[in-house]
Amino acid sequence: MLCPPVRKPKPCKGFGPEFFENSGTRSNPPLPFPAPAPKLGTMPYEWLPSDDGTRRLHLWPHRSLTPRGFVTFISATALLLALPLLATLGQAALWFILAPASLVIWGTWVAITRNTRDGAKGEVLTLSHDRLTLVHGLKSPPLTWQTNPYWVRVHIHPTGGPVPDYLTLSGEGREVELGAFLTAEERRTLAEELRSHLATLRQTH
């Protein structure tokens, strides 16, 4: 039985939210956020360089709205809302329309900005010789799982999970998900990369 996604942790046989350090809901460990801004046009994850041999993986959800698209959308929205105001110039009715229109633009700006900021957090996996740390930062507070990388195994579950080709990591009797927001092909590619990094780490340990 697969562990439910960490975004909705529930106890289940053999697994559950207890595999996160201090249950992940009552602690606030140091986090590797904010991570570098995602690069548009690339895979929604990136292996970040490190000087001390530690490997760091940053994953983020797909985004269909680019920064330029965001500016265009807000500008178009403001223009469309401004058109009806032209007919009320010099009239008292202008102020009754201007206030709701301004509120709509402000609310849209805040919602998209917050979504973009939260999406940049994503998930961060840090891999060193003696410790693997996975931080799920899409929820507040973030959830953290730590284990010895020597015992970590990478699994792809074609069926039975919340998404096709469900990617999980297991170690020391626990199993956690990784990259559930990626596509099935991206999860399969990432699984092979993780297996390669773990194999290299064990050979040099």
DRENMAR-428592 format. One record per residue (C-alpha): residue in three letters; y negated, z, x negated. Coordinates in steps of 0.2 Angstrom, whole numbers, plus 5000, padded with zeros to 4 digits. Layout:
<nodes>
<node "ALA" <Y Z X>>
...
</nodes>
This chain:
<nodes>
<node "MET" <5000 5000 5000>>
<node "LEU" <4983 4995 4993>>
<node "CYS" <4969 5007 4991>>
<node "PRO" <4955 5003 5004>>
<node "PRO" <4939 4995 4997>>
<node "VAL" <4928 5008 4988>>
<node "ARG" <4914 5004 4999>>
<node "LYS" <4923 5013 5013>>
<node "PRO" <4934 5026 5004>>
<node "LYS" <4948 5033 5015>>
<node "PRO" <4963 5043 5009>>
<node "CYS" <4979 5033 5009>>
<node "LYS" <4996 5036 5002>>
<node "GLY" <4995 5037 4983>>
<node "PHE" <4977 5033 4982>>
<node "GLY" <4960 5037 4989>>
<node "PRO" <4942 5042 4984>>
<node "GLU" <4949 5056 4973>>
<node "PHE" <4952 5043 4959>>
<node "PHE" <4933 5043 4957>>
<node "GLU" <4926 5056 4945>>
<node "ASN" <4921 5071 4956>>
<node "SER" <4926 5061 4971>>
<node "GLY" <4911 5050 4967>>
<node "THR" <4901 5057 4982>>
<node "ARG" <4895 5074 4975>>
<node "SER" <4891 5069 4957>>
<node "ASN" <4877 5058 4950>>
<node "PRO" <4884 5053 4932>>
<node "PRO" <4873 5043 4920>>
<node "LEU" <4874 5025 4926>>
<node "PRO" <4872 5009 4916>>
<node "PHE" <4859 5002 4929>>
<node "PRO" <4848 4993 4930>>
<node "ALA" <4859 4979 4923>>
<node "PRO" <4851 4963 4916>>
<node "ALA" <4845 4951 4929>>
<node "PRO" <4859 4939 4935>>
<node "LYS" <4858 4922 4929>>
<node "LEU" <4857 4909 4942>>
<node "GLY" <4869 4894 4941>>
<node "THR" <4882 4904 4932>>
<node "MET" <4897 4914 4937>>
<node "PRO" <4892 4930 4947>>
<node "TYR" <4898 4941 4932>>
<node "GLU" <4894 4942 4914>>
<node "TRP" <4902 4950 4898>>
<node "LEU" <4887 4958 4889>>
<node "PRO" <4885 4959 4870>>
<node "SER" <4887 4975 4861>>
<node "ASP" <4885 4980 4843>>
<node "ASP" <4897 4995 4843>>
<node "GLY" <4913 4985 4849>>
<node "THR" <4911 4991 4867>>
<node "ARG" <4914 4977 4880>>
<node "ARG" <4903 4978 4896>>
<node "LEU" <4906 4968 4911>>
<node "HIS" <4892 4966 4924>>
<node "LEU" <4896 4959 4942>>
<node "TRP" <4884 4955 4956>>
<node "PRO" <4886 4948 4973>>
<node "HIS" <4882 4930 4977>>
<node "ARG" <4864 4926 4981>>
<node "SER" <4859 4911 4991>>
<node "LEU" <4840 4915 4989>>
<node "THR" <4832 4912 4972>>
<node "PRO" <4816 4920 4967>>
<node "ARG" <4807 4904 4970>>
<node "GLY" <4815 4902 4987>>
<node "PHE" <4810 4920 4991>>
<node "VAL" <4791 4915 4988>>
<node "THR" <4793 4899 4998>>
<node "PHE" <4801 4908 5012>>
<node "ILE" <4788 4921 5013>>
<node "SER" <4774 4908 5012>>
<node "ALA" <4782 4897 5025>>
<node "THR" <4784 4913 5037>>
<node "ALA" <4766 4918 5034>>
<node "LEU" <4760 4900 5038>>
<node "LEU" <4770 4899 5054>>
<node "LEU" <4763 4915 5060>>
<node "ALA" <4745 4910 5055>>
<node "LEU" <4745 4894 5065>>
<node "PRO" <4744 4903 5082>>
<node "LEU" <4729 4914 5075>>
<node "LEU" <4718 4898 5073>>
<node "ALA" <4716 4897 5092>>
<node "THR" <4710 4915 5093>>
<node "LEU" <4697 4914 5080>>
<node "GLY" <4682 4923 5085>>
<node "GLN" <4690 4932 5100>>
<node "ALA" <4696 4950 5102>>
<node "ALA" <4714 4944 5105>>
<node "LEU" <4715 4939 5086>>
<node "TRP" <4717 4957 5081>>
<node "PHE" <4731 4960 5094>>
<node "ILE" <4741 4946 5086>>
<node "LEU" <4736 4949 5068>>
<node "ALA" <4743 4966 5068>>
<node "PRO" <4761 4962 5073>>
<node "ALA" <4761 4946 5063>>
<node "SER" <4756 4956 5047>>
<node "LEU" <4770 4969 5051>>
<node "VAL" <4783 4955 5052>>
<node "ILE" <4778 4948 5035>>
<node "TRP" <4778 4965 5027>>
<node "GLY" <4795 4970 5035>>
<node "THR" <4803 4954 5029>>
<node "TRP" <4796 4956 5012>>
<node "VAL" <4802 4974 5010>>
<node "ALA" <4820 4970 5017>>
<node "ILE" <4823 4955 5006>>
<node "THR" <4816 4964 4990>>
<node "ARG" <4827 4979 4993>>
<node "ASN" <4842 4968 4996>>
<node "THR" <4838 4959 4980>>
<node "ARG" <4836 4975 4970>>
<node "ASP" <4852 4983 4977>>
<node "GLY" <4862 4967 4974>>
<node "ALA" <4857 4967 4956>>
<node "LYS" <4866 4984 4953>>
<node "GLY" <4883 4977 4958>>
<node "GLU" <4898 4984 4947>>
<node "VAL" <4898 4988 4929>>
<node "LEU" <4914 4990 4919>>
<node "THR" <4913 4997 4901>>
<node "LEU" <4928 4995 4890>>
<node "SER" <4930 5005 4873>>
<node "HIS" <4945 5009 4863>>
<node "ASP" <4947 5026 4871>>
<node "ARG" <4939 5024 4888>>
<node "LEU" <4937 5012 4903>>
<node "THR" <4923 5016 4915>>
<node "LEU" <4920 5007 4931>>
<node "VAL" <4905 5010 4941>>
<node "HIS" <4902 5004 4959>>
<node "GLY" <4884 5004 4962>>
<node "LEU" <4882 4994 4978>>
<node "LYS" <4883 5011 4988>>
<node "SER" <4873 5027 4986>>
<node "PRO" <4878 5037 4977>>
<node "PRO" <4888 5026 4965>>
<node "LEU" <4906 5029 4963>>
<node "THR" <4914 5031 4946>>
<node "TRP" <4931 5029 4939>>
<node "GLN" <4937 5033 4921>>
<node "THR" <4954 5031 4913>>
<node "ASN" <4962 5027 4896>>
<node "PRO" <4962 5008 4894>>
<node "TYR" <4979 5008 4886>>
<node "TRP" <4987 5012 4903>>
<node "VAL" <4976 5000 4913>>
<node "ARG" <4985 4986 4922>>
<node "VAL" <4976 4971 4931>>
<node "HIS" <4984 4966 4947>>
<node "ILE" <4980 4951 4959>>
<node "HIS" <4987 4954 4977>>
<node "PRO" <4988 4937 4985>>
<node "THR" <4990 4945 5002>>
<node "GLY" <4989 4962 5010>>
<node "GLY" <4971 4966 5004>>
<node "PRO" <4954 4965 5012>>
<node "VAL" <4951 4948 5004>>
<node "PRO" <4963 4935 4997>>
<node "ASP" <4968 4937 4979>>
<node "TYR" <4962 4955 4979>>
<node "LEU" <4959 4961 4962>>
<node "THR" <4963 4979 4957>>
<node "LEU" <4964 4990 4941>>
<node "SER" <4977 5003 4940>>
<node "GLY" <4980 5017 4928>>
<node "GLU" <4986 5035 4927>>
<node "GLY" <4993 5034 4945>>
<node "ARG" <4977 5027 4952>>
<node "GLU" <4971 5010 4958>>
<node "VAL" <4954 5004 4961>>
<node "GLU" <4946 4987 4967>>
<node "LEU" <4935 4976 4957>>
<node "GLY" <4924 4961 4962>>
<node "ALA" <4929 4961 4980>>
<node "PHE" <4913 4951 4983>>
<node "LEU" <4918 4937 4972>>
<node "THR" <4928 4921 4978>>
<node "ALA" <4946 4921 4976>>
<node "GLU" <4945 4909 4962>>
<node "GLU" <4933 4919 4953>>
<node "ARG" <4944 4935 4955>>
<node "ARG" <4959 4925 4947>>
<node "THR" <4948 4919 4932>>
<node "LEU" <4941 4937 4930>>
<node "ALA" <4959 4944 4930>>
<node "GLU" <4964 4933 4916>>
<node "GLU" <4949 4938 4906>>
<node "LEU" <4952 4956 4909>>
<node "ARG" <4970 4955 4903>>
<node "SER" <4965 4946 4887>>
<node "HIS" <4952 4959 4883>>
<node "LEU" <4964 4973 4886>>
<node "ALA" <4978 4965 4876>>
<node "THR" <4965 4962 4861>>
<node "LEU" <4960 4980 4863>>
<node "ARG" <4978 4987 4862>>
<node "GLN" <4982 4976 4847>>
<node "THR" <4967 4983 4837>>
<node "HIS" <4968 5001 4843>>
</nodes>
